[in-house]
Amino acid sequence: MELYDRVRDLEFTIESYDLHFKEENSSGDFARASVVLDVQDELPSVPTFTRPCTQISLSGKGMEGYGEDVTYDHVDHRTLTKSPATLPLAGEYSIESFSAALNEIDLFPGRPPERKASLFYRRWAFESAALDLALKQAGLNLATIFDREYDPVRFVVSNRLGDPPTFDRIATWLELDSNLEFKLDATSDWSAALINDLAATETIRILDFKGQYRGTMVDQPPDPILYRQIIDQFPDALIEDPVLTTETRLLFDGVDHRITWDAPITGIQSIEELPFEPDWVNIKPSRFGALKPLFDTIEYCLDHDIKMYGGGQTELGVGRQHIHALASLFYPSSPNDIAPRAYNRPEPTPGLPTSPLSPPSNPSGLEWR
């Protein structure tokens, strides 16, 4: 496919690498959910959790390429950053040959990861760092290699509404910035009054049913009553990851174009296995692991008129830049669930960047700042 073909032969040199662990208190349910989730998601909420990340730095020819490992388990970060083993990364590569080399390298030295999804998250960190370095050594950025322009990026703020859920958090955000838009996790304990208050704001762009999770702390079983309320009360909002049973499928007759998919999307095959060809999908690069399936899937969506929006994993550093760069090039005007990192603070804060985010004036590599 053309997109990946534009980067596959980029040549670069790695002389050394460095790992920098970071953790930060953020809003979300990860503290409870991470022990059981097989596929992680960005689930901001009022409670706080400590978010661990490891920044990957690949150095060569006086330049550095960066990636971010968004694995959720502290133990997985420690086994990498504290391992006495040296990863055999030094050498001369193309993007294609580096990806092949990673197939032979144990990126979880000493013990397997806590969950399968972490294999993809860490792989994405190294592959994105390699692309960043390769572009910098070639004097390019992501826009120039794809012959596209960086456009301003629209974003929505992803929130859960507390336990029990209330309108308070949304009211506070809108007092700070009346132009904010939101993605919310709809749950069966939403009252009719809360739904009415949310609908009246006309700011809700995506409602996530979390229906594709099993055996987790954030499961939301199919709830026909909730589904009907959401479909009727938010006629313009996208509906993410519902459970389509015999009963609930009927609720979407005539509005199935509003259904979008997030958790299942890991490549072209995952889209082809959906119950029907979607109008929308959520692109989270870390779920794809490698560059090839990511770019192939983006191109597949462009070719099949499937609209995309970006999603994040509560990145603490350069990983957030990378998803901004991709959104800026391929789906800038979509309701991207990639608000700047400060929106994941435990409490709403004034003075944050507003949507849309302006593109950088002179970006390098995979950076977008």
GINOR-V532694 format. One record per pair of residues at least 6 apart in sequence whose ideal C-beta (glycine too) atoms are under 8 Angstrom apart, sorted by the first residue. I is the first residue (numbers start at 0). GAP is how many residues later the second one is. Records with the same first field share a line. If there is no record, write none. Layout:
I = GAP, GAP
This chain:
0 = 294, 295, 298, 299
1 = 297
2 = 143, 292, 293, 295, 296
3 = 287, 288, 291, 292, 295
5 = 139, 140
6 = 88, 124, 127, 138, 284, 288
7 = 86, 87, 88, 284
8 = 85, 86, 87
9 = 84, 85, 121, 124, 125, 128, 135
10 = 81, 82, 83, 123, 126, 127
11 = 48, 53, 80, 81, 82, 83, 86, 118, 121, 122, 125, 126
12 = 47, 48, 78, 79, 80, 124
13 = 44, 45, 46, 75, 76, 77, 78, 79, 116, 119
14 = 44, 45, 46, 75
15 = 43, 44, 74
16 = 39, 40, 41, 42, 70, 72
17 = 38, 39, 41
18 = 35, 36, 37, 38, 61, 62
19 = 34, 35, 37
20 = 31, 32, 33, 34, 56, 57, 60
21 = 30, 31, 32, 33, 294, 295
22 = 27, 28, 29, 30, 51, 293
23 = 26, 27, 292
24 = 23, 24, 25, 26, 321
25 = 18, 22, 23, 24, 25, 288, 318, 319, 320
26 = 17, 18, 19, 20, 21, 22, 132, 317, 318, 319, 320
27 = 14, 15, 16, 17, 19, 20, 21, 23, 286, 316
28 = 14, 16, 18, 20, 131, 188, 189
29 = 10, 13, 19, 21, 42, 284
30 = 16, 17, 18, 19
31 = 17, 185
32 = 7, 10, 183, 184, 185
33 = 6, 38, 39
35 = 179, 180, 181
36 = 35, 78, 80, 176, 179, 181
37 = 77, 78, 79
38 = 78, 173, 174, 224, 248
39 = 30, 32, 75, 77, 81, 273
40 = 169, 172, 177, 221, 222, 270, 272
41 = 116, 269, 270, 271, 272, 295
42 = 115, 117, 142, 175
43 = 114, 115, 116, 270, 299, 300
44 = 114, 115, 116, 117
45 = 114, 115, 116, 117, 123, 300
47 = 298
49 = 24
50 = 263, 265, 293
51 = 19, 20, 21, 22, 25
52 = 15, 16, 17, 24, 262, 263, 264, 266
53 = 14, 15, 17, 23, 26, 27, 71
54 = 11, 12, 13, 14, 262, 263
55 = 10, 11, 12, 13, 69, 70, 73
56 = 7, 8, 9, 72
57 = 6, 7, 8, 9, 31, 68, 71, 72, 74, 75
58 = 6, 74
59 = 73, 77
60 = 76
62 = 70, 73, 74
63 = 69, 72
64 = 64, 65, 66, 67, 68, 69, 70, 71, 300, 301
65 = 62, 63, 66, 251, 252, 300
66 = 57, 58, 59, 60, 61, 62, 63, 65, 251, 252, 255
67 = 57, 60, 247, 248, 249, 250, 251, 252, 254
68 = 8, 11, 52, 53, 55, 56
69 = 51, 54, 55, 216, 243, 244, 245, 249
70 = 6, 42, 47, 50, 51
71 = 42, 43, 46
72 = 40, 41, 42, 45
74 = 36, 39
75 = 32, 37, 38, 42, 46
78 = 29, 30, 31, 32
79 = 27, 28, 29, 42
82 = 26, 27
84 = 24, 25
86 = 18, 20, 22
87 = 17
88 = 12, 16
90 = 10
92 = 8, 37
94 = 35, 36, 39, 196
97 = 29, 32
98 = 28, 31, 191, 192, 193
101 = 21, 24, 25, 188
106 = 12, 15, 16, 19
107 = 10, 11, 14
112 = 6, 9
116 = 170
118 = 170
119 = 146, 166, 167, 168, 169
120 = 165, 168, 192
122 = 166, 167
123 = 161, 162, 164, 165, 166
124 = 161, 194
126 = 162, 163, 164
127 = 157, 163, 191, 194, 238
130 = 11, 160, 234, 235
131 = 186, 190, 233, 234, 235
132 = 232
134 = 6, 7, 10, 229, 230, 231
135 = 228, 229
139 = 225
140 = 222, 223, 224, 225, 226
141 = 183, 184, 187, 221, 223, 224
142 = 6, 7, 185, 186, 220
145 = 183
147 = 181, 182
148 = 180
149 = 175, 178, 179, 209, 210, 213, 218
150 = 177, 178, 181, 182, 208
151 = 176, 180, 204, 205, 206, 207
152 = 171, 174, 175, 179, 183, 185, 202, 203, 204, 206
153 = 27, 178, 179, 180, 181, 182, 201, 202
154 = 26, 180, 181, 182, 183, 184, 185, 200, 201, 202
155 = 24, 25, 26, 27, 49, 50, 179, 180, 181, 183, 199
156 = 16, 23, 24, 25, 26, 182, 186
157 = 24, 25, 26, 179, 181, 185
158 = 10, 11, 14, 23, 24, 25, 26
159 = 24, 25
160 = 6, 8, 9, 23, 24, 29, 33
161 = 6, 7
163 = 25
164 = 22, 24, 25, 26, 29
165 = 28
166 = 27, 30, 31
168 = 179
169 = 12, 14, 27, 28, 31, 33
171 = 176
172 = 7, 9, 175
173 = 6, 27, 29
175 = 172, 173, 174, 176
176 = 175, 177
178 = 175, 176
179 = 23, 175
180 = 22, 23, 24, 154, 174
181 = 21, 22, 23, 24
182 = 21, 22, 23, 24, 25, 57, 152, 154
183 = 14, 20, 22, 23, 24
184 = 22, 23, 25, 33, 35
185 = 21, 22, 23, 34, 40, 44
186 = 23, 33, 39
187 = 32, 33, 35, 37, 38
189 = 36, 39
191 = 37
194 = 34, 35, 38
195 = 37
197 = 6, 35, 36
198 = 34, 35
203 = 30, 33
204 = 31, 32, 33, 130
205 = 31, 32, 33, 34, 54, 103, 129, 131
206 = 23, 27, 30, 31, 32, 33
207 = 32, 33, 54
208 = 11, 17, 18, 21, 30, 31, 32, 33, 34
209 = 8, 9, 10, 31
210 = 9, 10, 11, 30, 31, 32
211 = 29, 31, 49, 50, 51, 52
212 = 6, 7, 50
220 = 22
221 = 20, 21, 23, 25, 26
223 = 23, 24, 27
226 = 15, 21, 24
227 = 23
229 = 7, 9
230 = 8, 20, 21, 24, 27
236 = 21
237 = 20, 21, 22, 42, 97
238 = 13, 19, 20, 21
239 = 19, 20, 21, 22, 42
240 = 19, 20, 21, 22, 23
241 = 6, 10, 17
243 = 8, 31
251 = 6, 7
255 = 20
256 = 22
257 = 21
258 = 19, 20, 21
259 = 18, 19, 20, 21, 22, 49
260 = 10, 13, 17, 19, 20, 21
261 = 19, 20, 22, 49
263 = 6, 9, 10
264 = 6, 16, 17, 18, 19, 22, 32
265 = 21, 22, 23, 27
266 = 21, 26, 29, 30
267 = 25, 28, 29, 32
270 = 6, 7, 10, 26, 29, 30, 35
276 = 27, 29
277 = 28
278 = 27, 28
279 = 26, 27, 28, 29
280 = 20, 25, 26, 27
281 = 26, 27, 28, 29, 55
282 = 11, 14, 15, 18, 25, 26, 27, 28, 43, 47, 48
283 = 26, 27, 28, 29, 39
284 = 9, 37, 38, 41
285 = 27, 33
287 = 6, 9
297 = 10, 28, 32
299 = 6
300 = 6, 7
301 = 28
306 = 24, 27
307 = 22, 23, 26
308 = 18, 22, 25, 26, 27, 28
309 = 13, 14, 16, 17, 21, 24, 26, 27, 28
310 = 12, 25, 26, 27
311 = 7, 8, 11, 25, 26
312 = 6
313 = 27, 30
314 = 8, 26
315 = 25
317 = 49
319 = 18, 20, 21
320 = 45, 46, 47, 48
321 = 44, 46
322 = 15
323 = 14, 33, 44
324 = 38, 41, 42, 43
326 = 7, 9, 11
327 = 31, 40
331 = 24
332 = 23
338 = 16
339 = 12, 13, 17
341 = 7, 10, 11
342 = 9
358 = 9
359 = 7, 8, 9
362 = 6
